[in-house]
Amino acid sequence: MKERDWRTLIHNISNGNCILVLGPDVAKVKANGALKPLAEILANDFAAEVERERKVLDRNDLALTAQLYAEISSESDLQLDTADFYQKDQPTETPVYEALASLPFRFIVNATPDRELIKAKEKLGLPYLVDWYNFRGKKVDMAKWSDKNKPLIYYLYGCTDVPESLVISEKQLLEFLVSVISKDPPIHSNILSEFSNNERCFLFLGFGFRNWYLRILLYVLLGLKGRKNERTSRSFALEEIVPGNGSETFEHICFLFGKDLNVDFSDMPVENFIKELRGRFAEQAGSNGEATTQDASAIEAPDDAPSVFISYASEDKDRAMALRDKLKNGGLNPWFDKDGLRGGDDWERMLEKTIKDVDYFVVLQSNALAARETSVVFKEVRHALQRQQEFRFGISFIMPVKIDECELMDELANLHTLDLIDLEQADLLIKDIRRDQQRRKK
């Protein structure tokens, strides 16, 4: 990964905008001197039972071996045996999970029933919430996310505490897909809203994009039927590419899927990636290495983040600073006169250059500004109006924001003014900027 990719990813994780998706290739144990996914170990166990009666073409294919095992035993036995397998203390590479557990992911989707992340959270004494999907519909829906300070670990393929919810065999995978697509039962709206939120990005670790059913599932969860993906933040996927094992086809899948969903694929080993990610968080958080969400003032925006000039009357500095922090948390790059440098030739040159260089100009309209006869804000607005003339029709540059019930500037009367008297609604401004960014790319 490039340096700017690391920077973008760490920024989005710090702000709670990155959804971690764990696939079956992450939980690994040492077998015969090599690391092997838990899913393959389970597949081998099923294959050993099946081979007493018939040949198994692919002993590492869990869906296949599970289907064959269910045919010689029962579906109930399959799910109970799977639950027992994942609930055992497996000799997994726990440092991998402890590193992941310590990072400030707000929403984690586990596409496998293993409990390794939960065990790591408990070992580190970190709080968490758990929920799951039951494709059979026999579940009191939770997903209330009552405590936003606790990350939610969502088991997409069911929970080992409820064996009948587990999705393991080929038949169960098909039934699961039908249930998700037909919304019978539906995935909770809180979960779907996270997937469909265009402000979110994803970090896929060992997800298994080579599997057709996972690509269909992701397409459905993102709500892409009949509409173009408008996700602005880059997502990242760590996928192992095995030479000679359909690698050319898989690389083609990565190209098409990556382009359509703004996903960058890497074949960097997951273990190495997690180690480096954790190390970079430790460096950024300080010598104690605690990976906690940073103050907005310390967060660096991604290189490709839209830059936003904030123009405000001096009386409104506190509210301007609050808006700056919200824009930073939203992945934007606000330009803010935090040192109060106003007046002088240096400022004049900096002012003109900055307004020419930024992507957007936000002016805070307030009672304080309305009472003024003179203000540097008026000068900033004049420069911004000149810059606005350089854009084609329909493209926004100046974005007036009302933070009081006040008289608005005559110069901006023809522009839509956003009501942000409640600064908690700053997401509306971020969404307007993101939408305009999409228009500029067309």
C-alpha positions as a printed Julia matrix, in Angstrom:
442×3 Matrix{Float64}:
   0.0     0.0     0.0
   1.11    3.53   -0.73
   1.74    6.03    2.04
  -1.36    8.03    1.13
  -3.45    4.82    1.35
  -2.26    4.21    4.91
  -3.02    7.81    5.77
  -6.54    7.61    4.33
  -7.28    4.31    6.06
  -6.02    5.42    9.48
  -7.98    8.66    9.19
 -11.23    6.8     8.44
 -10.68    4.24   11.21
  -9.95    7.02   13.73
 -13.19    8.78   12.83
 -15.34    5.64   13.01
 -16.03    5.73    9.28
 -14.34    2.42    8.42
 -16.27   -0.85    8.65
 -14.06   -3.86    9.33
 -15.15   -7.02    7.49
 -13.46  -10.23    8.64
 -13.55  -13.19    6.28
 -12.72  -16.89    6.72
  -9.04  -16.44    5.82
  -8.16  -14.39    8.93
  -8.51  -16.89   11.79
  -5.56  -19.25   11.3
  -3.87  -22.03   13.25
  -0.52  -23.7    12.76
  -0.83  -27.07   11.03
   2.18  -29.04    9.8
   4.42  -26.02   10.3
   2.23  -23.66    8.26
  -0.65  -21.31    9.04
  -4.0   -22.65    7.92
  -7.46  -20.99    8.14
  -9.8   -22.4    10.77
 -12.41  -22.82    8.04
 -10.08  -25.2     6.19
  -9.37  -27.17    9.38
 -13.13  -27.61    9.86
 -13.54  -28.56    6.19
 -10.81  -31.19    6.6
 -12.61  -32.61    9.66
 -15.84  -32.95    7.68
 -13.95  -34.42    4.72
 -12.39  -37.08    6.93
 -15.85  -38.24    8.0
 -17.24  -38.16    4.45
 -14.28  -40.05    2.97
 -15.32  -43.14    4.89
 -18.12  -43.44    2.35
 -17.11  -41.45   -0.74
 -14.37  -39.38   -2.35
 -14.17  -35.64   -1.68
 -12.94  -33.53   -4.6
 -11.79  -30.52   -2.54
 -11.05  -31.19    1.14
 -10.51  -27.46    1.82
 -13.91  -26.31    0.5
 -16.02  -25.83    3.63
 -19.37  -25.35    1.85
 -18.83  -28.54   -0.17
 -17.57  -30.76    2.66
 -20.26  -29.44    5.01
 -22.95  -30.27    2.45
 -21.62  -33.81    2.07
 -21.34  -34.21    5.84
 -24.97  -33.1     6.32
 -26.05  -35.73    3.78
 -24.43  -38.6     5.72
 -25.5   -37.3     9.14
 -28.03  -34.46    9.42
 -28.23  -30.69    9.13
 -28.72  -30.46   12.88
 -25.54  -32.47   13.51
 -23.68  -30.24   11.05
 -24.65  -27.05   12.88
 -24.06  -28.46   16.36
 -20.64  -29.83   15.37
 -19.73  -26.49   13.78
 -20.77  -24.6    16.93
 -18.68  -26.96   19.08
 -15.67  -26.52   16.79
 -15.7   -22.71   16.92
 -16.42  -22.54   20.66
 -13.32  -24.58   21.5
 -10.12  -22.79   22.48
  -8.33  -22.84   19.15
  -4.55  -22.2    19.01
  -5.02  -19.23   16.68
  -2.52  -16.44   16.09
  -3.95  -14.34   18.93
  -1.58  -11.35   18.44
  -3.41  -10.71   15.17
  -6.74  -10.46   16.95
  -5.38   -8.51   19.89
  -4.04   -5.94   17.43
  -7.43   -5.74   15.69
  -9.29   -5.61   19.01
  -7.28   -2.59   20.15
  -8.09   -0.52   17.06
 -11.09    1.86   17.21
 -13.38    0.15   14.69
 -16.97    1.08   15.49
 -18.66   -1.62   13.39
 -17.18   -5.05   12.69
 -18.79   -7.64   10.43
 -17.62  -11.21   10.92
 -18.31  -13.37    7.86
 -17.36  -16.5     9.8
 -18.62  -17.88   13.15
 -15.25  -17.83   14.96
 -15.06  -16.05   18.32
 -11.41  -15.0    18.16
 -12.08  -11.25   18.13
 -14.45  -11.54   21.1
 -11.82  -13.49   23.06
  -9.22  -10.82   22.23
 -11.58   -8.03   23.35
 -12.21   -9.82   26.63
  -8.51  -10.5    27.18
  -7.75   -6.79   26.76
 -10.73   -5.8    28.93
 -12.37   -3.88   26.08
 -16.17   -3.44   25.85
 -18.2    -4.59   22.85
 -21.72   -5.46   21.68
 -22.71   -8.58   19.72
 -25.54   -9.24   17.3
 -26.14  -11.68   14.46
 -28.39  -12.54   11.54
 -30.52  -15.69   11.61
 -31.6   -16.6     8.09
 -34.26  -18.88    9.58
 -35.95  -15.9    11.18
 -36.11  -17.34   14.69
 -34.54  -14.44   16.52
 -35.6   -11.38   18.47
 -33.99   -8.62   16.44
 -31.5    -6.56   18.39
 -29.06   -4.24   16.6
 -30.16   -1.41   18.9
 -26.6    -0.28   19.38
 -27.58    1.24   22.71
 -24.05    2.39   23.58
 -22.26    4.14   20.72
 -18.98    3.91   22.66
 -19.05    0.13   22.34
 -18.19   -1.37   18.94
 -20.74   -3.75   17.47
 -19.5    -7.16   16.3
 -22.08   -8.47   13.83
 -22.08  -12.15   12.88
 -23.45  -12.24    9.36
 -23.56  -16.04    9.09
 -25.13  -16.71   12.45
 -23.94  -17.21   16.01
 -22.48  -20.31   17.66
 -24.73  -19.68   20.68
 -27.67  -20.38   18.35
 -26.47  -23.3    16.18
 -29.55  -23.3    13.9
 -28.59  -19.79   12.75
 -25.23  -20.94   11.34
 -24.6   -20.89    7.6
 -22.05  -23.56    6.59
 -23.17  -25.85    3.76
 -23.83  -25.07    0.1
 -27.58  -25.47    0.62
 -27.56  -23.18    3.64
 -25.6   -20.56    1.68
 -28.28  -20.57   -1.02
 -31.08  -20.32    1.56
 -29.17  -17.54    3.32
 -28.84  -15.53    0.08
 -32.53  -15.97   -0.69
 -33.41  -14.76    2.82
 -31.17  -11.68    2.56
 -32.32  -10.75   -0.96
 -36.02  -11.34   -0.25
 -35.72   -9.64    3.16
 -37.37  -12.64    4.79
 -36.28  -12.08    7.47
 -34.81   -8.63    6.84
 -31.43   -7.57    8.16
 -32.02   -4.86   10.77
 -32.22   -1.35    9.32
 -29.43   -0.14   11.64
 -27.08   -2.64   10.01
 -28.16   -1.94    6.43
 -27.84    1.81    6.98
 -24.17    1.33    7.86
 -23.55   -0.6     4.64
 -25.44    1.86    2.44
 -23.96    5.01    4.01
 -21.78    6.53    1.28
 -19.6     8.18    3.92
 -18.42    4.76    5.08
 -15.49    2.82    3.68
 -14.53   -0.81    4.25
 -11.49   -2.8     5.24
 -11.96   -6.36    3.97
  -9.57   -8.87    5.51
  -9.59  -12.33    3.92
 -13.2   -11.78    2.82
 -13.02  -14.16   -0.14
 -14.02  -12.08   -3.16
 -13.2   -15.1    -5.33
 -16.41  -16.73   -4.07
 -19.39  -15.78   -6.24
 -21.89  -15.82   -3.37
 -19.87  -13.29   -1.37
 -19.78  -10.89   -4.3
 -23.56  -11.19   -4.68
 -24.03  -10.72   -0.94
 -21.93   -7.57   -0.83
 -23.73   -6.14   -3.87
 -27.07   -6.65   -2.1
 -25.92   -5.27    1.27
 -24.59   -2.12   -0.36
 -27.98   -1.6    -2.01
 -26.5    -1.21   -5.49
 -29.38   -2.68   -7.48
 -30.41   -0.17  -10.14
 -28.11    2.61   -8.99
 -24.53    3.7    -9.36
 -22.16    3.46   -6.44
 -21.53    6.98   -5.06
 -19.07    5.99   -2.35
 -16.36    8.65   -2.21
 -13.93    7.12    0.29
 -11.56    4.4    -0.87
 -11.98    0.96    0.65
  -9.24   -1.65    0.94
  -9.25   -5.42    0.6
  -6.52   -7.87    1.57
  -6.91  -11.01   -0.54
  -4.44  -13.82   -1.06
  -3.86  -14.54   -4.76
  -2.6   -18.08   -5.33
  -0.65  -18.33   -8.64
  -2.12  -20.89  -11.0
  -5.29  -21.28   -8.93
  -7.58  -19.16  -11.06
  -5.41  -16.15  -10.29
  -5.99  -14.48  -13.67
  -9.76  -14.72  -13.23
  -9.49  -13.41   -9.68
  -7.35  -10.46  -10.77
 -10.04   -9.66  -13.34
 -12.66   -9.78  -10.56
 -10.53   -7.44   -8.46
 -10.24   -4.99  -11.34
 -13.97   -4.88  -12.1
 -15.17   -4.96   -8.49
 -12.51   -2.53   -7.35
 -13.39   -0.02  -10.05
 -17.13   -0.27   -9.44
 -16.93    0.01   -5.65
 -13.77    2.11   -5.24
 -11.89   -0.78   -3.59
  -8.11   -1.13   -3.72
  -6.99   -4.78   -3.58
  -3.69   -5.94   -2.12
  -2.15   -9.39   -1.81
  -0.1    -8.34    1.22
  -0.32  -11.13    3.87
  -3.05  -10.26    6.36
  -0.73  -10.9     9.33
   1.87   -8.44    8.0
  -0.79   -5.88    7.18
  -2.36   -5.97   10.65
   1.05   -5.7    12.3
   1.92   -2.63   10.24
  -1.5    -1.05   10.76
  -1.22   -1.48   14.52
   2.32   -0.07   14.48
   1.23    3.01   12.56
  -1.59    3.61   15.03
   0.88    3.28   17.91
   3.15    5.88   16.32
   0.25    8.23   15.7
  -1.31    7.86   19.16
   1.95    8.39   21.05
   4.57    6.44   22.91
   2.0     4.52   24.99
   0.7     2.93   21.79
  -2.94    3.23   22.73
  -5.04    3.23   19.57
  -7.85    5.5    20.58
  -9.82    7.93   18.46
  -7.9    11.18   18.31
  -9.13   14.69   18.96
 -10.36   16.22   15.74
  -7.66   18.89   15.94
  -4.99   16.17   15.66
  -6.59   14.27   12.78
  -5.03   14.66    9.36
  -7.43   14.52    6.43
  -6.71   12.22    3.47
  -4.72   13.71    0.59
  -7.79   13.69   -1.67
 -10.15   15.28    0.91
 -12.08   18.35   -0.33
 -10.64   21.54    1.17
 -13.09   23.94    2.8
 -12.46   27.61    3.7
 -14.47   28.69    6.77
 -15.3    32.41    6.85
 -16.69   33.75   10.14
 -17.02   36.83   12.32
 -14.63   36.89   15.26
 -17.56   36.71   17.7
 -18.44   33.3    16.2
 -14.99   31.76   16.54
 -16.06   29.05   19.0
 -18.86   27.84   16.74
 -16.56   28.07   13.73
 -14.04   25.86   15.54
 -16.8    23.37   16.38
 -17.79   23.23   12.72
 -14.14   22.79   11.73
 -13.89   19.74   14.0
 -17.05   18.21   12.56
 -15.78   18.71    9.0
 -12.49   17.05    9.94
 -14.32   14.15   11.51
 -16.33   13.9     8.29
 -13.18   13.4     6.23
 -12.92   16.96    4.87
  -9.95   19.32    5.05
 -11.11   22.64    6.57
  -8.94   25.76    6.31
  -9.35   27.7     9.54
  -7.75   30.9    10.82
  -7.09   29.4    14.24
  -4.31   31.87   15.07
  -6.43   34.94   14.35
  -4.06   36.25   11.69
  -6.1    39.11   10.24
  -4.74   42.17    8.48
  -1.41   42.99    6.86
   0.07   42.37    3.42
   0.96   38.74    4.2
  -2.61   38.04    5.16
  -3.96   39.73    2.02
  -1.81   37.56   -0.23
  -2.58   34.41    1.77
  -6.3    35.18    1.7
  -6.48   35.55   -2.09
  -4.31   32.5    -2.73
  -6.19   30.29   -0.27
  -9.63   31.15   -1.67
  -8.32   30.44   -5.18
  -6.93   27.07   -4.09
  -9.69   25.63   -1.88
 -12.54   23.47   -3.18
 -15.33   25.11   -1.15
 -16.04   28.36    0.68
 -18.35   28.18    3.72
 -19.49   31.46    5.26
 -21.18   31.5     8.68
 -24.07   33.95    8.77
 -24.99   35.06   12.27
 -26.46   37.87   14.34
 -22.94   39.1    15.01
 -22.14   39.33   11.3
 -25.5    40.93   10.47
 -24.79   43.69   13.02
 -21.46   44.55   11.41
 -20.88   47.37    8.93
 -17.3    46.28    8.29
 -15.75   42.85    8.54
 -12.99   40.85    6.89
 -15.77   38.34    6.12
 -17.17   40.73    3.51
 -13.77   40.89    1.81
 -13.51   37.1     1.87
 -16.98   36.8     0.34
 -16.04   39.18   -2.5
 -13.01   37.03   -3.34
 -15.21   33.93   -3.19
 -17.8    35.45   -5.53
 -15.05   36.11   -8.09
 -13.91   32.5    -7.78
 -17.49   31.2    -8.14
 -17.6    32.69  -11.65
 -14.88   30.25  -12.75
 -17.11   27.21  -12.17
 -19.6    25.85  -14.67
 -23.32   26.2   -13.98
 -24.62   23.79  -11.34
 -21.32   23.45   -9.47
 -21.26   24.81   -5.93
 -18.33   26.71   -4.49
 -19.84   29.16   -2.0
 -21.95   27.44    0.66
 -23.67   29.91    3.0
 -24.5    28.49    6.43
 -26.92   30.08    8.91
 -25.94   29.58   12.57
 -28.48   32.09   14.0
 -31.96   33.27   13.07
 -30.57   36.36   11.37
 -30.67   38.63    8.35
 -28.72   37.1     5.46
 -26.13   38.83    3.29
 -27.63   40.43    0.17
 -24.63   39.29   -1.9
 -25.55   35.66   -1.25
 -29.33   35.97   -1.61
 -29.39   33.88   -4.81
 -27.6    30.95   -3.15
 -29.15   28.21   -1.03
 -28.41   28.79    2.66
 -28.11   25.74    4.88
 -29.64   25.96    8.35
 -27.01   24.84   10.88
 -28.33   26.6    13.96
 -27.92   23.16   15.49
 -24.32   22.28   14.64
 -25.13   18.62   15.28
 -26.66   18.8    11.79
 -23.23   19.45   10.24
 -23.54   16.12    8.42
 -25.95   17.9     6.06
 -23.15   20.21    4.95
 -20.74   17.3     4.55
 -23.29   15.45    2.4
 -23.84   18.56    0.22
 -20.09   18.81   -0.36
 -19.79   15.1    -1.14
 -22.66   15.3    -3.64
 -21.09   18.29   -5.34
 -17.79   16.4    -5.54
 -19.58   13.69   -7.5
 -21.04   16.28   -9.9
 -17.58   17.72  -10.49
 -16.28   14.28  -11.5
 -18.91   13.82  -14.22
